[in-house]
Amino acid sequence: MLWIPLVVVAAFFVFGMAVMYLWNAVIPSIFASVGTITFWQAIGLLVLSKILFHGGGFRGRCGCGGGWRGRRARAMWKDKWMNMSDEEKAKFKEEWKNRCGDKC
């Protein structure tokens, strides 16, 4: 488990360098008035693009997570739902309606 923070830091730098090199290779040649950027500007662009193009944050859709965790959670709830009686399903729906209102 000690290697996870190291992988996160390494990915941070790798993605930052990739954005910097791609920007400096492509954008100045397309737009003459745009100059090259530094590593930290590339990190800023990466964060900004994540915010703008991925729903305003770094979490999965609907806060439920994506990837295998989201699929596993959906499968777990689907199994649970299939094993509920009609009364349990009605009670469950009512509880979520009270929690979420019209959003659910």
Secondary structure, DSSP 8 states (H G I E B T S, - for coil): -THHHHHHHHHHHHHHHHHHHHHHHHHHHH-TT-----HHHHHHHHHHHHHHHTTTSSS-GGGS--HHHHHHHHHHHHHHHHTS-HHHHHHHHHHHHHHHGGG-
